[in-house]
Amino acid sequence: MLAGLAFKRKWQNKRKAEGKPYDKPNIVTGANVQVCWEKFARYFEVELKEVKLREGFYVMDPVKAVEMVDENTICVAAILGSTLTGEFEDVKLLNQLLTEKNKETGWDTPIHVDAASGGFIAPFLYPELEWDFRLPLVKSINVSGHKYGLVYAGVGWVVWRNKEDLPEELIFHINYLGSDQPTFTLNFSKGSSQIIAQYYQLIRLGFEGYKNIMENCMENAKALKEGIVKTGRFEILSKDVGVPLVAFALKDSSKHSVFEIAESLRRFGWIIPAYTMPRDAEHIAVLRVVIREDFSRSLVERLVSDIEKVMTDMDNLPSRLVAHITSEVDNSNMAGQGDGVVIKKSGREEEILRHWRRVVDGKKASKVC
C-alpha cells in the first residue's frame, strides 16, 4: 500500500505540473494478485485494471498488461511468486515491452514488484533471473520477512530504487524521541520483536545459510510433487521455477472434489487450503502445499501417504453427486406422500449423506489471503 501510495502521489504531481486531469488514476495487475492490491485500489480510490487469467496460464500476461496501460496508469504491479501457484511473473519481458510503449507514447509508466515470497527465493535459487533493480523501470520492491525471511508474522518492507521515487511530502519528521526521525507508515505502533528476529536471522544464516535452506525447501517441494504425481490422480499446476510450493488439481472431479480431500486430510492433522481460481478460471479448483524450512522429507512422505489413504477411502464411498441426487429423489417422494417409489437408505448410506452434507456444502471460497 505504501508503494502504491508513492506511485499515485508522484503521478498526480506530474499531471498537475502538466496541467492535466489527475482524478482518475489506475493500476494494472494480474487477476492473480494478493488481496492487498484490491484493498489498496479501494482504499485509495485507484481503478484496478486486472489482466484476466485463463486455463493453463495463471499469472499476468506481460503483453496484455502493457496493452491495458494508458496515460492514467500509475504503475504496473508484477508478482514474484503468485499466491495461487507460486509462479514468477516475467518482469524482464514486462520491462522490455513497457519501455517500448513509453518511448512511443512519451509516458514514463513504472513497475512495482510484489516479491512478498519470491524476494527471499530468487536471489538464492535463481541469481541470474532479472526481476529487480537491474531492470530500469522497476522503481520499488516489497518483501515479507515473515514468509521466507524466516521470522514471525508481521514484518515486511518496501525498498525504493532512488530517493526521488518516494515523494518527500509523504514522509513525516518527528523529534519527540530525541532526534529527527522520518516516518512513512499506515499502521499503529508495533513491537520490535520481528525486526530483532529478522536482524538475528540475517546475521546468523548469512547468504550461504539462506541459500542452503531455500535449496532444501525446493528439493522437498520436488519430492512432494513427484509423490503426488505417482498417485496418478492429480495434475500439477505449479511450476518448477518459483516459490517452493505444490499446487495440484484432481484429474477427475466428477465424483469427488478437492474440498472433500482437504476436509478429509484434517483427520490426519493436515490443514491444506483448497480454493478456486479467480474470474475466468474459477472452474479450476486446487489444493496448495507451501514448503517451509521445517517441512522435512519425512513429512513429505507422510503427507503423500495420507493423501493416498484419503483417496482410497473416497473410492469406497458414494460420490457427493450421487448422494445429492439420491437425496433429491427421496425428498421428491416425500413431497408426493408415497405417490412415487420410496427409496429407503441403509444406516450406512444415511451416515454417508450426513457426512457429505456437513463436510462439503458451502466449502468453496474464491479468495486467497
DAKA-V251818 format. One record per helix or strand of 2 or more residues. SS is the DSSP state (A for helix, B for strand). FROM is the first residue (numbers start at 1). TO is the last residue. If there is no record, write none. Layout:
# DAKA-V251818
[[SS | FROM | TO] [SS | FROM | TO]]
This chain:
# DAKA-V251818
[[A | 2 | 17] [B | 26 | 30] [A | 35 | 43] [B | 47 | 51] [A | 62 | 68] [B | 73 | 80] [B | 87 | 88] [A | 91 | 105] [B | 110 | 114] [A | 118 | 120] [A | 122 | 125] [B | 138 | 144] [B | 156 | 160] [A | 163 | 165] [A | 168 | 170] [B | 172 | 174] [B | 181 | 183] [A | 193 | 230] [B | 234 | 236] [B | 245 | 250] [A | 258 | 268] [B | 273 | 276] [B | 285 | 290] [A | 297 | 315] [A | 320 | 335] [A | 347 | 360]]
